[in-house]
Amino acid sequence: MCRLFAHQPQRDYESQTRSLRIGGHSTSIRLEMAFWDTLEEIAAKEGMSVAKFVTTLYAEVLDHHGEVKNFASLLRCSCLIYRAKASAGMPDFAAAAIMDAAE
């Protein structure tokens, strides 16, 4: 079992920090490349840039919860939800379902 995890490409778990503007404020988010790749895939399916998708998600979480705690972790969990739903064979999966799955 460990071979499956030990033999993954090192690039997937290398971290990258990206600077974004969210709510008019400059911020940086550090995620592993596998998560950035997934966010790029989600954003492309939604017809958005990653920056636009992340900003939209942030605004929706803020609207729903009144605050955003540990946004990098929220992004990672969103990617996991997306991958789980996609692997479950949901062909018309939309990024909006990410938030519904967390309810």
C-alpha positions in Angstrom: 0.0 0.0 0.0 2.7 2.5 0.8 4.2 2.0 -2.7 1.2 3.8 -4.1 1.9 6.8 -2.0 5.7 6.6 -1.9 6.0 6.5 -5.7 3.9 9.6 -6.5 5.7 12.3 -8.4 7.5 14.7 -6.1 6.1 17.7 -8.0 2.6 16.8 -6.6 3.6 17.5 -3.1 6.0 20.4 -3.6 4.5 23.6 -2.3 4.0 26.8 -4.3 2.9 30.1 -2.9 0.7 32.3 -5.2 -0.2 35.9 -4.6 -3.9 36.8 -5.1 -6.2 39.7 -4.5 -9.2 38.7 -2.4 -11.8 41.3 -1.4 -9.4 44.1 -2.4 -6.6 42.8 -0.2 -3.4 41.2 -1.5 -2.7 37.8 0.1 -0.6 34.7 -0.6 -1.7 31.1 -0.4 0.7 28.2 -0.1 -0.6 24.9 -1.4 0.9 21.7 -2.8 1.0 21.5 -6.6 -1.5 18.7 -6.7 -4.1 21.1 -5.2 -3.2 24.0 -7.5 -3.6 21.6 -10.4 -7.0 20.6 -9.1 -8.1 24.3 -8.6 -7.0 25.0 -12.2 -9.1 22.2 -13.4 -12.2 23.3 -11.4 -11.7 26.9 -12.5 -11.4 25.9 -16.2 -14.6 23.9 -15.9 -16.3 27.0 -14.5 -14.8 29.2 -17.2 -12.8 31.2 -14.7 -9.2 31.9 -13.9 -7.9 30.3 -10.6 -7.8 33.8 -9.1 -11.4 34.4 -10.0 -12.5 31.0 -8.7 -10.7 31.4 -5.4 -12.1 34.9 -5.0 -15.6 33.7 -5.7 -15.3 30.8 -3.3 -14.0 33.1 -0.6 -16.9 35.5 -1.1 -19.4 32.6 -0.9 -17.9 31.1 2.2 -17.8 34.6 3.8 -21.5 35.1 2.9 -22.5 31.7 4.2 -20.4 31.5 7.4 -19.8 35.2 8.1 -16.0 34.5 8.3 -13.4 32.5 6.6 -11.2 30.4 8.9 -8.1 28.7 7.5 -8.8 29.4 3.8 -5.9 27.2 2.6 -7.4 24.2 4.3 -10.8 25.0 2.9 -9.2 25.0 -0.6 -7.6 21.6 0.1 -10.8 20.1 1.3 -12.7 21.6 -1.7 -10.2 19.8 -4.0 -10.7 16.6 -2.1 -14.5 16.9 -2.4 -14.2 17.7 -6.1 -12.0 14.6 -6.7 -14.3 12.4 -4.7 -17.4 13.6 -6.6 -15.6 13.3 -9.9 -14.4 9.7 -9.2 -17.9 8.8 -8.1 -18.9 9.4 -11.7 -20.8 12.6 -11.4 -20.4 13.7 -15.1 -22.2 17.1 -14.7 -20.3 18.0 -11.6 -20.2 21.7 -11.0 -17.9 23.6 -8.6 -21.0 24.9 -6.8 -21.6 21.4 -5.5 -18.4 21.7 -3.5 -20.1 24.0 -1.0 -23.3 21.8 -1.0 -21.1 18.8 -0.1 -19.8 20.6 3.0 -23.3 21.2 4.4 
